[in-house]
Amino acid sequence: MAIVRVEIAKRPQEQRDAIIAGITEVLVQNGAKREGVQVLLYELEMTCWGRGGVTFDQIKKQQEAEVAAQAKAKKKPSKRK
C-alpha cells in the first residue's frame, strides 16, 4: 500500500482528478497495486501560502499587473515626427 500526501494551491476539480490519476499511475508503473494507492491532496488558499515574505496571492497579482503593463506598452503607438 502507498499513501501519498501532496500540498498544493487550490485547483479546479478536473486538475485534482488529473493529479490523483497521474500520481497513481506513476506508482502503478513502479510496482504498486492500483487499489492500494491512496493520494491525499491538501489544498491551501493562495493567501495562506507565501515565499520570501509575500503571499502567493500577492505575487500572482503583481505578475498579472506586470503582464498588463507590458501589453499596454506594446499597444501604445510610437510618437515619431
C-alpha positions in Angstrom: 0.0 0.0 0.0 1.2 3.5 -0.8 -0.1 6.8 0.7 1.0 10.0 -1.0 0.3 13.4 0.6 0.5 16.4 -1.6 0.3 20.1 -0.6 -0.9 22.3 -3.4 -2.6 25.6 -4.1 -6.3 25.3 -4.7 -7.2 24.0 -8.2 -10.3 23.1 -10.2 -11.7 19.6 -9.7 -10.5 18.5 -13.1 -6.9 19.3 -12.2 -7.2 17.5 -8.9 -8.6 14.4 -10.7 -5.7 14.5 -13.1 -3.1 14.9 -10.3 -4.5 12.0 -8.4 -4.7 9.8 -11.6 -1.1 10.8 -12.6 0.4 10.1 -9.2 -1.4 6.8 -9.0 -0.2 5.8 -12.5 3.5 6.5 -11.6 3.3 4.3 -8.6 1.5 1.5 -10.5 4.2 1.7 -13.2 6.7 1.1 -10.4 5.1 -1.9 -8.9 2.3 -0.7 -6.6 -1.1 -2.2 -6.9 -3.6 0.4 -8.2 -6.2 -0.5 -5.4 -3.5 0.1 -2.8 -2.6 3.6 -3.8 -4.1 6.4 -1.8 -3.5 10.1 -2.8 -4.4 12.8 -0.3 -4.4 16.4 -1.6 -4.1 19.2 0.9 -5.2 22.4 -0.7 -4.1 25.8 0.5 -5.5 29.2 -0.3 -3.0 31.4 -2.1 -3.5 33.9 0.7 -2.3 31.2 3.2 1.0 30.4 1.4 3.9 32.6 0.9 7.5 32.8 -0.3 10.0 35.5 0.6 7.6 37.2 3.0 4.9 37.6 0.3 1.8 35.6 -0.2 1.3 33.8 -3.5 -1.9 35.7 -3.9 0.2 39.0 -3.8 2.8 37.5 -6.2 0.1 36.5 -8.7 -1.5 39.9 -8.6 1.9 41.6 -9.1 2.7 39.3 -12.1 -0.7 40.0 -13.6 -0.2 43.7 -13.3 3.3 43.5 -14.9 1.8 41.5 -17.8 -1.0 44.0 -18.3 1.6 46.9 -18.2 3.7 45.2 -20.8 0.7 44.6 -23.0 -0.3 48.2 -22.7 3.2 49.4 -23.5 3.2 47.2 -26.7 -0.2 48.7 -27.8 1.0 52.3 -27.3 1.7 53.9 -30.7 5.2 55.3 -31.2 5.4 59.1 -31.4 7.5 59.8 -34.5 7.8 63.2 -36.1 
